[in-house]
Amino acid sequence: MLKTRWSQCELFVEFFNPSKKDIYIFEKIENKIKGTELCLGRPLKYYEALFEKNGFRLTQINFINIRVSFFVSGIIRKLFNNPRRKEGEEISKLSQFLQKITLPITSYLDDIFKSRRELCMLHFTKR
């Protein structure tokens, strides 16, 4: 497991205490734990177990299908930006323009190529 300064489990514990009824989280879902510290995907069972242990049950799963848009925008960012660009720095005007004009097409394709992975909204309710 990846070491982080502030683990996701510690962050979720901060939600459990003040929450009276509902918690919504948006997370990257994968079949197994994988990724980098900045973008780590975990299985649904991981979240279910963590929240169950703290008195919440999973009541709604809504996958947000942006796979094609994410893939195309990622390629554009890699090809049309400085390779030494740091996270958070502005992307090039050309990259911005290309992402903007491809979005209507990729959004349409996102609706066609659905997936039960990647970005997901999870709704947990207090038991």
Secondary structure, DSSP 8 states (H G I E B T S, - for coil): ----SS-HHHHHHHHHTT-SSEEEEEEEE-SSSEEETTEEEB-HHHHHHHHHHTTEEEEEEEE---HHHHHHHHHHHHHSS-TT--TTS---HHHHHHHHHHHHHHHHHHHHS--SSEEEEEEEEE-
